[in-house]
Every structure is written in structure tokens, then in C-alpha cells.
Amino acid sequence: MQQAPSTKLQMHYYLNDELHRMDAIVRNKCEAELLAIVQEVAKALNTHIIIDAEAWKEGGLRDIWAFANANAGVLSVIIGVTSIIVSRIPTNNPELEQLKKEDLKLSIL
């Protein structure tokens, strides 16, 4: 059986605290960057897409964006490429981590 192409992308922000909230400006900037990536991928594929935001679901901050286009295969490629690009973005700063380790060593001494 052939699997239907995916036409949705869900963002789930994992929070480090129990407050279940996130700075709105930071969140908006994150989403703006992700939308810019999606638009660049679509532009590279020479296609136009429509992105609709769906209603929230329970459990953390989650957004579901529904993509629309006559060609569901192109949408699957856009979502797949976007997912790969986003997964390669470092979640931490290696230089900062190294500095923290050095600071901890010095404070112990």
C-alpha cells in the first residue's frame, strides 16, 4: 500500500520549565524563520503554496500548519526538505558550552 504524501507540518516547542509558556517574540521569530525556509524551498522548486494555521491541540505549545497546492507530491518534498534543514540547526552553542565547562573547572579550583 502506498502512503499518502504529507501536507502538514507540526511544531512542538519542548519547554525546560513547568510554566507551559514561551516568550511570544521568540516564538514569533522562530516561526518567521521557519516560514522563510518553507518559502525558499517552494521558490527553489518554482511553486506557489498556501500555508494555513490550524487550531491548537492539547499538550504544550503546538501549531499545525496545513499546506495547500494542486500537487501534494510537491508539498511533501517541501515539508521533507524543510524538516531536514530544521533538524540540522544546532540546538546549542558548542563554544558557549565549552566556556561553561572551563568556567566550572576554574570555579572548582
LOBA-337764 format. One record per atom (N, C-alpha, C): atom name; z, y, x; residue in one letter. Coordinates in nm, 2 decimals, decimal comma, always signed. Atoms other than C-alpha are relative to their C-alpha. Layout:
N
- atom/c3/c2/c1/res
- CA/Z/Y/X/A
...
***
This chain:
109
- atom/c3/c2/c1/res
- N/+0,00/-0,12/+0,08/M
- CA/+0,00/+0,00/+0,00/M
- C/+0,00/+0,12/+0,09/M
- N/+0,01/-0,12/-0,07/Q
- CA/-0,09/+0,34/+0,13/Q
- C/+0,10/+0,10/-0,05/Q
- N/-0,10/-0,09/+0,04/Q
- CA/+0,18/+0,60/+0,14/Q
- C/-0,06/+0,14/-0,03/Q
- N/+0,05/-0,13/+0,04/A
- CA/+0,12/+0,93/-0,04/A
- C/+0,03/+0,11/+0,11/A
- N/-0,03/-0,10/-0,10/P
- CA/+0,09/+1,23/+0,20/P
- C/+0,11/+0,09/-0,05/P
- N/-0,11/-0,08/+0,03/S
- CA/+0,40/+1,45/+0,22/S
- C/-0,05/+0,15/-0,02/S
- N/+0,04/-0,14/+0,03/T
- CA/+0,36/+1,80/+0,07/T
- C/+0,13/+0,09/+0,00/T
- N/-0,12/-0,08/+0,00/K
- CA/+0,72/+1,92/+0,11/K
- C/+0,08/-0,01/+0,13/K
- N/-0,08/+0,00/-0,13/L
- CA/+0,95/+2,02/+0,40/L
- C/+0,13/+0,05/-0,05/L
- N/-0,13/-0,03/+0,03/Q
- CA/+1,32/+2,03/+0,36/Q
- C/+0,08/+0,05/+0,12/Q
- N/-0,08/-0,05/-0,11/M
- CA/+1,55/+2,24/+0,58/M
- C/+0,15/-0,03/-0,04/M
- N/-0,15/+0,03/+0,02/H
- CA/+1,92/+2,13/+0,61/H
- C/+0,07/+0,06/+0,12/H
- N/-0,08/-0,06/-0,11/Y
- CA/+2,15/+2,35/+0,81/Y
- C/+0,13/-0,07/+0,01/Y
- N/-0,13/+0,06/-0,02/Y
- CA/+2,43/+2,15/+0,96/Y
- C/+0,09/+0,10/+0,06/Y
- N/-0,09/-0,10/-0,04/L
- CA/+2,73/+2,36/+0,99/L
- C/+0,12/-0,06/+0,08/L
- N/-0,11/+0,05/-0,08/N
- CA/+3,01/+2,33/+1,25/N
- C/+0,13/+0,02/-0,06/N
- N/-0,13/-0,03/+0,06/D
- CA/+3,28/+2,46/+1,03/D
- C/+0,01/-0,06/-0,14/D
- N/-0,01/+0,05/+0,13/E
- CA/+3,41/+2,37/+0,69/E
- C/-0,02/+0,11/-0,11/E
- N/+0,02/-0,12/+0,09/L
- CA/+3,32/+2,71/+0,54/L
- C/-0,11/-0,02/-0,10/L
- N/+0,12/+0,02/+0,08/H
- CA/+2,99/+2,59/+0,39/H
- C/-0,07/+0,13/-0,03/H
- N/+0,07/-0,12/+0,02/R
- CA/+2,83/+2,92/+0,45/R
- C/-0,07/+0,03/+0,14/R
- N/+0,07/-0,04/-0,12/M
- CA/+2,59/+3,08/+0,70/M
- C/-0,04/+0,14/-0,01/M
- N/+0,04/-0,14/-0,01/D
- CA/+2,51/+3,43/+0,82/D
- C/-0,14/+0,01/-0,06/D
- N/+0,13/-0,01/+0,07/A
- CA/+2,23/+3,54/+0,59/A
- C/-0,11/+0,05/+0,08/A
- N/+0,10/-0,05/-0,09/I
- CA/+2,05/+3,74/+0,85/I
- C/-0,05/-0,11/+0,10/I
- N/+0,04/+0,11/-0,10/V
- CA/+2,05/+3,45/+1,10/V
- C/-0,09/-0,10/-0,08/V
- N/+0,08/+0,10/+0,08/R
- CA/+1,93/+3,21/+0,82/R
- C/-0,14/+0,06/-0,03/R
- N/+0,13/-0,06/+0,04/N
- CA/+1,66/+3,45/+0,71/N
- C/-0,10/+0,00/+0,13/N
- N/+0,09/+0,00/-0,12/K
- CA/+1,53/+3,49/+1,07/K
- C/-0,04/-0,14/+0,04/K
- N/+0,04/+0,14/-0,03/C
- CA/+1,53/+3,11/+1,12/C
- C/-0,12/-0,04/-0,09/C
- N/+0,11/+0,04/+0,10/E
- CA/+1,32/+3,07/+0,80/E
- C/-0,12/+0,08/+0,03/E
- N/+0,12/-0,08/-0,03/A
- CA/+1,09/+3,36/+0,90/A
- C/-0,08/-0,07/+0,12/A
- N/+0,07/+0,06/-0,11/E
- CA/+1,02/+3,19/+1,23/E
- C/-0,07/-0,13/-0,04/E
- N/+0,06/+0,13/+0,04/L
- CA/+0,96/+2,85/+1,07/L
- C/-0,13/+0,03/-0,09/L
- N/+0,12/-0,03/+0,08/L
- CA/+0,72/+3,01/+0,81/L
- C/-0,11/+0,05/+0,09/L
- N/+0,10/-0,04/-0,09/A
- CA/+0,54/+3,18/+1,10/A
- C/-0,07/-0,12/+0,07/A
- N/+0,05/+0,12/-0,06/I
- CA/+0,50/+2,84/+1,27/I
- C/-0,10/-0,07/-0,10/I
- N/+0,09/+0,06/+0,10/V
- CA/+0,36/+2,69/+0,95/V
- C/-0,13/+0,07/-0,02/V
- N/+0,12/-0,08/+0,02/Q
- CA/+0,12/+2,98/+0,90/Q
- C/-0,10/-0,01/+0,12/Q
- N/+0,08/+0,01/-0,11/E
- CA/+0,00/+2,95/+1,26/E
- C/-0,07/-0,14/+0,01/E
- N/+0,06/+0,14/+0,01/V
- CA/-0,06/+2,57/+1,22/V
- C/-0,12/+0,00/-0,10/V
- N/+0,10/-0,01/+0,10/A
- CA/-0,25/+2,64/+0,90/A
- C/-0,12/+0,08/+0,05/A
- N/+0,10/-0,08/-0,05/K
- CA/-0,45/+2,91/+1,07/K
- C/-0,09/-0,07/+0,10/K
- N/+0,07/+0,08/-0,10/A
- CA/-0,54/+2,68/+1,36/A
- C/-0,09/-0,10/-0,07/A
- N/+0,08/+0,10/+0,08/L
- CA/-0,67/+2,43/+1,10/L
- C/-0,09/+0,07/-0,10/L
- N/+0,09/-0,08/+0,08/N
- CA/-0,86/+2,71/+0,93/N
- C/+0,01/-0,03/-0,15/N
- N/-0,02/+0,02/+0,14/T
- CA/-0,70/+2,66/+0,59/T
- C/+0,10/+0,10/-0,05/T
- N/-0,10/-0,09/+0,07/H
- CA/-0,50/+2,87/+0,34/H
- C/+0,10/-0,09/-0,08/H
- N/-0,10/+0,08/+0,07/I
- CA/-0,17/+2,73/+0,20/I
- C/+0,08/+0,10/-0,08/I
- N/-0,10/-0,07/+0,08/I
- CA/+0,07/+2,85/-0,06/I
- C/+0,14/-0,07/+0,02/I
- N/-0,13/+0,06/-0,02/I
- CA/+0,44/+2,79/+0,00/I
- C/+0,10/+0,06/-0,10/I
- N/-0,09/-0,03/+0,10/D
- CA/+0,68/+2,79/-0,29/D
- C/+0,14/-0,05/+0,04/D
- N/-0,13/+0,04/-0,02/A
- CA/+1,06/+2,77/-0,26/A
- C/+0,05/-0,07/-0,12/A
- N/-0,06/+0,07/+0,12/E
- CA/+1,22/+2,51/-0,49/E
- C/+0,15/+0,02/-0,01/E
- N/-0,15/-0,02/+0,02/A
- CA/+1,57/+2,51/-0,64/A
- C/+0,08/-0,08/+0,10/A
- N/-0,09/+0,06/-0,10/W
- CA/+1,86/+2,42/-0,42/W
- C/+0,05/-0,13/-0,06/W
- N/-0,07/+0,13/+0,03/K
- CA/+2,01/+2,07/-0,42/K
- C/+0,14/+0,00/+0,05/K
- N/-0,14/+0,00/-0,05/E
- CA/+2,37/+1,98/-0,37/E
- C/+0,01/-0,05/+0,14/E
- N/-0,03/+0,05/-0,13/G
- CA/+2,52/+1,92/-0,03/G
- C/-0,05/+0,09/+0,11/G
- N/+0,04/-0,09/-0,11/G
- CA/+2,51/+2,20/+0,23/G
- C/-0,10/+0,10/-0,04/G
- N/+0,11/-0,10/+0,02/L
- CA/+2,25/+2,47/+0,26/L
- C/-0,13/-0,07/+0,02/L
- N/+0,13/+0,07/-0,01/R
- CA/+1,92/+2,31/+0,18/R
- C/-0,10/+0,08/-0,08/R
- N/+0,11/-0,06/+0,07/D
- CA/+1,59/+2,46/+0,09/D
- C/-0,11/-0,10/+0,00/D
- N/+0,11/+0,09/+0,01/I
- CA/+1,29/+2,27/-0,02/I
- C/-0,12/+0,09/-0,02/I
- N/+0,12/-0,08/+0,02/W
- CA/+0,95/+2,44/+0,03/W
- C/-0,11/-0,10/-0,04/W
- N/+0,12/+0,08/+0,05/A
- CA/+0,66/+2,30/-0,17/A
- C/-0,13/+0,06/+0,04/A
- N/+0,13/-0,05/-0,05/F
- CA/+0,32/+2,34/-0,01/F
- C/-0,11/-0,04/-0,10/F
- N/+0,11/+0,03/+0,10/A
- CA/+0,01/+2,36/-0,23/A
- C/-0,14/+0,03/+0,07/A
- N/+0,14/-0,02/-0,05/N
- CA/-0,36/+2,32/-0,14/N
- C/-0,08/-0,11/-0,06/N
- N/+0,08/+0,11/+0,06/A
- CA/-0,65/+2,12/-0,27/A
- C/+0,00/-0,12/+0,08/A
- N/+0,01/+0,12/-0,09/N
- CA/-0,63/+1,89/+0,03/N
- C/+0,14/-0,04/+0,05/N
- N/-0,13/+0,05/-0,03/A
- CA/-0,30/+1,70/+0,05/A
- C/+0,01/-0,05/+0,14/A
- N/+0,01/+0,06/-0,13/G
- CA/-0,41/+1,54/+0,38/G
- C/+0,03/+0,12/+0,10/G
- N/-0,02/-0,12/-0,09/V
- CA/-0,43/+1,89/+0,55/V
- C/+0,15/+0,04/+0,00/V
- N/-0,14/-0,04/+0,02/L
- CA/-0,08/+1,97/+0,41/L
- C/+0,09/-0,09/+0,08/L
- N/-0,08/+0,10/-0,07/S
- CA/+0,06/+1,65/+0,56/S
- C/-0,01/+0,03/+0,15/S
- N/+0,02/-0,03/-0,14/V
- CA/-0,09/+1,74/+0,90/V
- C/+0,08/+0,13/+0,04/V
- N/-0,08/-0,13/-0,03/I
- CA/+0,06/+2,10/+0,88/I
- C/+0,15/-0,03/+0,01/I
- N/-0,14/+0,03/+0,00/I
- CA/+0,40/+1,96/+0,79/I
- C/+0,04/-0,09/+0,12/I
- N/-0,02/+0,09/-0,11/G
- CA/+0,38/+1,69/+1,05/G
- C/+0,01/+0,07/+0,14/G
- N/+0,01/-0,08/-0,12/V
- CA/+0,28/+1,93/+1,33/V
- C/+0,12/+0,10/+0,01/V
- N/-0,11/-0,09/+0,01/T
- CA/+0,54/+2,18/+1,22/T
- C/+0,13/-0,07/+0,03/T
- N/-0,12/+0,08/-0,03/S
- CA/+0,81/+1,91/+1,23/S
- C/+0,01/-0,03/+0,14/S
- N/+0,00/+0,03/-0,14/I
- CA/+0,71/+1,81/+1,58/I
- C/+0,04/+0,12/+0,08/I
- N/-0,02/-0,12/-0,07/I
- CA/+0,71/+2,17/+1,70/I
- C/+0,15/+0,04/-0,01/I
- N/-0,14/-0,03/+0,03/V
- CA/+1,05/+2,24/+1,54/V
- C/+0,10/-0,09/+0,07/V
- N/-0,09/+0,10/-0,06/S
- CA/+1,20/+1,92/+1,68/S
- C/+0,01/+0,02/+0,15/S
- N/+0,00/-0,02/-0,14/R
- CA/+1,11/+2,03/+2,03/R
- C/+0,08/+0,13/+0,04/R
- N/-0,08/-0,12/-0,02/I
- CA/+1,31/+2,36/+2,00/I
- C/+0,14/-0,04/+0,05/I
- N/-0,13/+0,04/-0,04/P
- CA/+1,62/+2,33/+2,21/P
- C/+0,11/+0,05/-0,09/P
- N/-0,11/-0,04/+0,09/T
- CA/+1,94/+2,34/+2,01/T
- C/+0,12/+0,06/+0,08/T
- N/-0,11/-0,06/-0,09/N
- CA/+2,15/+2,45/+2,31/N
- C/-0,07/+0,07/+0,12/N
- N/+0,05/-0,07/-0,12/N
- CA/+2,11/+2,67/+2,62/N
- C/+0,05/-0,07/+0,12/N
- N/-0,05/+0,08/-0,12/P
- CA/+2,13/+2,44/+2,93/P
- C/+0,07/+0,09/+0,10/P
- N/-0,06/-0,09/-0,10/E
- CA/+2,20/+2,74/+3,15/E
- C/+0,14/+0,05/-0,04/E
- N/-0,13/-0,04/+0,05/L
- CA/+2,49/+2,86/+2,93/L
- C/+0,10/-0,12/+0,01/L
- N/-0,09/+0,12/-0,01/E
- CA/+2,63/+2,50/+2,92/E
- C/+0,04/-0,02/+0,14/E
- N/-0,04/+0,02/-0,14/Q
- CA/+2,62/+2,48/+3,30/Q
- C/+0,11/+0,11/+0,04/Q
- N/-0,09/-0,11/-0,03/L
- CA/+2,80/+2,82/+3,32/L
- C/+0,14/-0,03/-0,06/L
- N/-0,13/+0,03/+0,06/K
- CA/+3,07/+2,70/+3,08/K
- C/+0,07/-0,11/+0,08/K
- N/-0,06/+0,11/-0,08/K
- CA/+3,12/+2,38/+3,29/K
- C/+0,06/+0,06/+0,12/K
- N/-0,05/-0,06/-0,12/E
- CA/+3,16/+2,59/+3,60/E
- C/+0,12/+0,08/-0,02/E
- N/-0,12/-0,08/+0,04/D
- CA/+3,40/+2,83/+3,43/D
- C/+0,12/-0,09/-0,03/D
- N/-0,11/+0,10/+0,03/L
- CA/+3,61/+2,53/+3,31/L
- C/+0,05/-0,05/+0,13/L
- N/-0,04/+0,05/-0,13/K
- CA/+3,62/+2,39/+3,66/K
- C/+0,08/+0,10/+0,08/K
- N/-0,07/-0,11/-0,07/L
- CA/+3,73/+2,72/+3,81/L
- C/+0,13/+0,03/-0,07/L
- N/-0,13/-0,03/+0,07/S
- CA/+4,00/+2,77/+3,54/S
- C/+0,10/-0,12/+0,03/S
- N/-0,09/+0,11/-0,04/I
- CA/+4,14/+2,42/+3,62/I
- C/+0,05/+0,01/+0,14/I
- N/-0,04/-0,02/-0,14/L
- CA/+4,15/+2,50/+3,99/L
- C/+0,10/+0,11/+0,01/L
***
